[in-house]
Amino acid sequence: MGFGSYDESEQQQQTADDDDTVEAVNVHEHDHDGQLSFESDASTDELVSQLGSMKDEPDDEDE
């Protein structure tokens, strides 16, 4: 076979040890309801210009 060998024993149902069980994470534990608003003296054109210049800057992670 071109994609490697197939071993049926690897496909059998595997069980986890109870000692290694990890508790589930509750992703809604810290949900918050509310609103966010802000005011800016900058115009939409100024904000779009700032966004464009930020996109043009090289990322520190790429270096």
C-alpha positions in Angstrom: 0.0 0.0 0.0 1.3 3.4 -0.9 0.2 5.1 2.3 1.8 2.8 4.8 0.6 -0.3 6.4 -2.8 -0.8 8.1 -3.0 -2.5 11.4 -6.5 -3.4 12.6 -5.2 -3.6 16.2 -4.6 0.1 16.2 -8.2 0.7 15.3 -9.7 -1.1 18.3 -11.6 0.9 20.9 -9.1 2.5 23.3 -10.0 3.2 26.9 -8.5 5.9 29.1 -7.3 5.3 32.6 -9.6 7.0 35.2 -6.5 8.4 36.9 -5.6 10.4 33.8 -9.1 11.9 33.4 -8.9 15.7 32.9 -11.8 17.8 34.1 -13.8 19.6 31.3 -13.3 23.3 30.8 -16.4 25.4 31.2 -16.0 28.0 28.4 -18.9 30.0 29.7 -17.6 30.3 33.3 -16.5 33.9 32.7 -19.2 35.2 30.2 -20.1 38.8 30.7 -23.2 40.6 29.5 -22.8 44.3 28.9 -22.0 47.0 26.4 -18.9 48.7 25.2 -18.8 52.1 23.7 -16.1 54.8 23.1 -15.9 58.2 21.6 -13.0 59.4 19.4 -12.2 62.8 18.0 -10.6 61.1 15.0 -12.5 60.8 11.7 -13.2 57.6 10.0 -10.6 58.5 7.3 -8.0 59.1 10.0 -8.8 55.7 11.7 -8.6 53.9 8.3 -5.3 55.6 7.6 -3.9 54.4 11.0 -5.1 50.9 10.3 -3.4 50.9 6.9 -0.1 52.1 8.4 -0.3 49.4 11.1 -0.9 46.7 8.5 2.2 48.0 6.6 4.5 47.7 9.6 6.4 44.4 9.9 5.4 42.1 12.7 7.9 41.5 15.5 7.1 37.8 15.4 8.3 37.4 11.8 11.8 38.6 12.6 
